[in-house]
Amino acid sequence: MSKSAVFILGLLCAGACRNTSKTPEPDAGKQPSAAAVPSGAALTAEDTDLQPVYPVDAGPPDPLAAKFCDAALGLPIRRRAECCGEDPGFSAAGECVRTLTHALRVRAVELKAAEVDSCAAAATASLTGCGWVGSSRPPVPEACRNVVHGLLATGTACRSSLECSAGLHCHGLSATSKGVCGKPRPDGALCGAGIDTLAAYTAQARVDAEHPECDKSYCSSGRCIAFVAPGQACTGNAQCGPDASCRASRCSAQGMPRAGERCSTDECAEGFRCARGTCVAPKNEGESCELDAECRGACLRPDAGGAGRCGMRCPVFSLPKPAVLPGKATKPKKK
């Protein structure tokens, strides 16, 4: 499953599985250690009840969680709205704060203030001006991609693989049931049934690499399958392993294609895009272009045959800000 699909699926499932009764969990609002979280061998009846793994009411937002979620998810929405003169609309930042606050409160994860500050600074710098505005969402800055650190040990109940210590995966997880932190599973084992809402809402796209479900293998059709050896036939990069790639339908020991290299599977290394079958570094506003994929924002053409220049293009689905009639909403009614 692609990263974008995981993100969308996480949004839909977590929202659909909410229970508005707000029944508190035993650990909500408390400060137990990671070892105090029930082990996978002793899950309670509450764990099997159809309620979201992260409670609807997580209590007051954690300041660090709020700062991180705003930088990674909220700020791009607001800045795009400012550039396009539109209503910001929906942002997943609120759900990010809710789930991350709870994970921090029960001491399943930790955030480091210095890393959150770096994330916020990088996000602000990357969204300067409006030349980055286009049809696609801007990438999450590198500094924001690995800031949620898991604290739970093997055999501990978990709500996300991000809660597990490095190298461990939250096996048996769903949007309504906790899993158990454990080592990656061997070739042939069942896999791929879980939905990680915390990873989705915090935009931690490297969760699969940092917390692999399969050991020296990849998940396909519900089973862990051994990586394809270099030189053998492949249809996607996942088959070749984390440090390899699928090039010309053959696994290569080289990593993902970079600038100037062919991208037959439409995938490039982080920071590059595939344009006409070649990976390119996105161009800044004002630089010449022929395709939108070449630009951080969009490729604008003055006329049908003229040379293009990278610049801002607001999405066609953007909604204008609601008009406020003078003398109406701005003036309170007289008593």
Secondary structure, DSSP 8 states (H G I E B T S, - for coil): --HHHHHHHHHHHHHHT--TT----TTTT----GGGS-BGGG--HHHHSSS-SS-S---S--HHHHHHHIIIIIHHHHHHHHHHTB-----THHHHHHHHHHHHHTTSEE--HHHHHHHHHHHHHHTSSSTT-SSS-----GGGSS--EE-B-TTBEESSGGGB-TT-EEET--SSS-EEEE--B-TT-B------HHHHHTT-TTHHHHS-SBSSEEEETTEEEE---TTSB-SSGGGG-TT-EEETTEEESS-S--TTSB-TTS--STT-EEETTEEE--B-TT-EESSGGGBSSEEE-SSTTS-EEEE----TT--B-----TTTTTS----
